[in-house]
């Protein structure tokens, strides 16, 4: 029988390391469509530990052991991108690494977003809409978008209307990709996003709209699009795309974001 007298420094670090790993996995899945899968897997693991090691139910425990051994292989195949992304976030490698997150918790960086950032974005969108310049802005929320940011050119610059307009200016190298925004900064431009395969998407929607829907289906990010054909502004969240009739409506949407 386990007692508090048996609890030592090794047990403390064992629990700490498992907690850190589970927290990192949770952060990767949070805000994505895979979150419910993570919850189901975590629940099954807890049930397996209860049945096998606490209740001592040998028959059911043996069946669950077989499921665990086969399920581990299946999970590696299904979530190979997420697993690769998890290991890439460990350490100092990027701003989402464990060390960087610990620093943020300790030093508590102030919120980088401001009304000035919002107005810079709105100013660039209005200018691009007036000139019918195609735009695809992705504003990160809870779900980590660094795996998409690495497909483009890292900018890591403060939000500027002039810079946004230059990025999406016709025939420039980065104008066809997406621009990812997070915590008051333009993170990466020319990013490649997953394209939605929804058969109900209107035929007049181009690749930008399909990419906006694709990223909004997989994550909780807010995607803002300016049509190159009509100059119309729209936004996508949760796999649904909506036109913006008044710029004030978009201003309210941006004010409600978590990471701007």
C-alpha positions in Angstrom: 0.0 0.0 0.0 1.3 3.4 -1.0 1.8 6.0 1.8 3.1 9.5 2.0 6.2 8.0 3.7 7.1 6.3 0.4 6.9 9.6 -1.5 10.4 10.9 -2.3 12.1 13.3 -4.6 12.2 10.8 -7.4 8.4 10.5 -7.3 8.1 14.3 -7.3 10.1 14.7 -10.5 8.2 11.7 -12.0 4.9 13.5 -11.5 6.4 16.9 -12.6 7.7 15.5 -15.9 4.5 13.7 -16.7 2.5 16.9 -15.9 4.7 19.0 -18.2 4.4 16.5 -21.0 0.6 16.3 -20.7 0.3 20.0 -20.5 2.4 20.4 -23.7 0.2 17.9 -25.5 -2.9 19.7 -24.2 -1.6 23.0 -25.5 -1.0 21.5 -29.0 -4.5 20.1 -29.2 -6.3 22.9 -27.5 -8.4 25.0 -29.9 -8.2 22.3 -32.6 -10.6 19.7 -33.9 -8.3 17.0 -32.3 -9.1 18.3 -28.8 -12.0 15.8 -28.3 -9.6 13.0 -29.3 -7.1 14.1 -26.7 -9.8 14.1 -24.0 -11.0 10.7 -25.0 -7.5 9.2 -25.0 -6.7 10.8 -21.6 -9.9 9.4 -20.2 -9.1 5.9 -21.6 -5.7 6.0 -20.0 -7.1 6.9 -16.6 -9.7 4.1 -16.9 -6.9 1.7 -17.9 -4.8 2.6 -14.9 -7.9 2.3 -12.6 -8.9 -1.1 -14.0 -5.4 -2.6 -14.2 -3.5 -1.2 -11.3 -6.1 -0.1 -8.7 -9.0 -2.5 -9.1 -6.8 -5.4 -10.3 -9.4 -6.6 -12.9 -7.1 -9.0 -14.8 -9.3 -10.0 -17.7 -10.5 -6.5 -18.6 -7.0 -5.2 -17.8 -5.5 -7.6 -20.3 -8.0 -6.6 -23.0 -7.2 -2.9 -22.4 -3.4 -3.7 -22.5 -3.9 -5.1 -26.0 -5.8 -2.0 -27.0 -3.1 0.3 -25.6 -0.3 -1.5 -27.4 -2.1 -1.4 -30.8 -3.6 2.1 -30.1 -0.1 3.6 -29.6 0.9 2.6 -33.1 -2.3 3.9 -34.6 -1.9 7.2 -32.7 1.6 7.7 -34.0 0.4 7.2 -37.6 -2.7 9.5 -37.2 -0.9 12.2 -35.3 2.6 12.2 -36.8 2.4 15.9 -37.6 1.3 16.8 -34.1 4.0 14.6 -32.5 6.6 16.1 -34.7 5.4 19.6 -33.8 5.4 18.6 -30.0 9.1 17.7 -30.1 9.9 20.9 -32.1 8.4 23.0 -29.3 10.6 21.5 -26.6 13.3 23.7 -25.3 14.5 27.0 -26.7 13.7 26.4 -30.4 10.9 28.8 -30.7 8.7 31.2 -28.8 6.3 28.4 -27.9 8.9 26.2 -26.3 8.7 25.0 -22.7 11.4 27.3 -21.5 9.8 30.3 -23.2 6.4 29.5 -21.7 7.9 29.3 -18.3 9.5 32.7 -18.8 6.2 34.1 -19.8 4.6 32.7 -16.6 7.3 34.1 -14.4 7.7 37.5 -16.0 4.1 37.9 -17.2 4.5 39.8 -20.4 2.0 42.5 -20.9 -0.6 42.1 -23.5 0.9 43.2 -26.8 -2.4 43.9 -28.5 -3.8 47.4 -28.7 -6.3 49.5 -30.4 -3.5 50.9 -32.5 -2.7 47.4 -33.8 -6.4 46.9 -34.7 -6.6 50.2 -36.5 -3.4 49.4 -38.5 -5.0 46.1 -39.6 -8.3 47.8 -40.6 -6.4 50.6 -42.4 -4.5 48.0 -44.5 -7.7 46.0 -45.2 -9.6 49.1 -46.4 -6.7 50.1 -48.7 -6.4 46.6 -50.1 -10.2 46.4 -50.6 -10.2 49.7 -52.5 -7.5 48.5 -54.9 -8.8 44.9 -55.0 -5.6 43.5 -53.6 -6.0 39.9 -52.4 -5.3 39.4 -48.7 -5.3 36.5 -46.3 -4.7 37.4 -42.6 -4.7 34.7 -39.9 -5.0 35.8 -36.3 -3.9 33.2 -33.9 -6.1 32.4 -30.9 -5.5 29.5 -28.5 -4.4 26.8 -31.0 -0.7 27.0 -31.8 0.0 27.9 -35.5 3.8 27.7 -35.5 3.7 24.6 -37.7 2.0 26.8 -40.4 4.2 29.8 -39.7 7.3 27.7 -40.5 6.1 27.2 -44.1 6.5 30.9 -44.8 9.1 33.6 -44.2 9.5 34.6 -40.6 9.0 38.4 -40.1 8.4 38.9 -36.4 7.7 42.6 -36.9 5.2 45.0 -35.3 1.9 45.4 -36.9 2.0 48.0 -39.6 -0.6 48.9 -42.3 2.1 49.8 -44.8 4.0 46.5 -44.2 0.8 44.5 -44.6 0.0 46.3 -47.9 3.6 45.7 -49.2 3.4 42.0 -48.4 0.2 41.6 -50.4 1.1 43.9 -53.2 0.5 42.2 -56.5 3.4 40.2 -57.9 5.5 40.3 -54.8 6.9 36.9 -53.7 4.7 36.6 -50.6 1.4 37.9 -51.8 -0.1 34.5 -52.5 0.4 33.1 -49.0 -1.2 33.8 -45.6 0.1 36.3 -43.1 0.0 35.0 -39.5 -0.5 37.5 -36.6 0.0 36.7 -33.0 0.5 38.7 -29.8 0.7 42.1 -31.5 3.2 41.0 -34.2 3.3 40.0 -37.8 4.8 36.5 -37.3 5.2 35.0 -40.8 4.2 35.7 -44.4 3.7 33.6 -47.4 2.4 30.7 -45.2 0.8 27.6 -46.7 -2.5 26.6 -45.1 -4.7 23.5 -45.4 -7.4 23.9 -48.0 -11.0 23.1 -47.1 -12.6 20.3 -49.1 -16.1 21.2 -48.1 -18.2 20.5 -51.2 -20.8 23.1 -50.2 -18.3 26.0 -50.6 -19.7 28.5 -53.2 -18.0 28.1 -56.6 -17.0 31.7 -56.8 -14.7 31.3 -53.7 -11.0 31.2 -54.7 -8.0 29.5 -53.1 -7.7 32.3 -50.4 -11.3 31.6 -49.2 -10.7 27.9 -49.2 -7.5 28.2 -47.2 -9.3 30.5 -44.8 -12.0 28.0 -44.3 -9.4 25.2 -44.0 -7.5 26.8 -41.2 -10.7 27.7 -39.4 -11.9 24.1 -39.6 -8.7 22.8 -38.0 -8.1 25.5 -35.4 -9.8 28.4 -33.6 -7.9 31.0 -35.6 -9.7 34.0 -37.2 -9.1 34.3 -40.9 -9.7 37.6 -42.7 -9.9 37.7 -46.5 -10.0 40.4 -49.1 -11.2 39.2 -52.5 -8.9 40.0 -55.4 -11.9 39.8 -57.8 -14.5 42.0 -55.9 -12.5 43.7 -53.1 -15.0 42.4 -50.6 -13.9 41.7 -47.0 -14.9 38.5 -45.2 -13.8 36.5 -42.3 -13.9 32.8 -41.4 -14.2 31.1 -38.0 -15.2 27.6 -37.1 -15.5 26.5 -40.7 -18.0 29.3 -41.5 -17.2 32.3 -43.7 -19.1 35.6 -43.3 -19.0 38.8 -45.3 -18.1 42.1 -43.6 -20.6 44.8 -44.5 -19.2 47.5 -42.2 -15.6 47.9 -41.1 -16.9 48.6 -37.5 -18.2 45.1 -37.4 -14.7 43.7 -38.0 -13.3 46.2 -35.4 -15.6 44.6 -32.8 -14.5 41.1 -33.9 -10.8 42.0 -33.6 -11.4 43.6 -30.1 -12.7 40.2 -28.9 -9.6 38.2 -30.0 -7.3 36.6 -27.4 -3.9 37.1 -29.1 -4.0 40.4 -31.0 
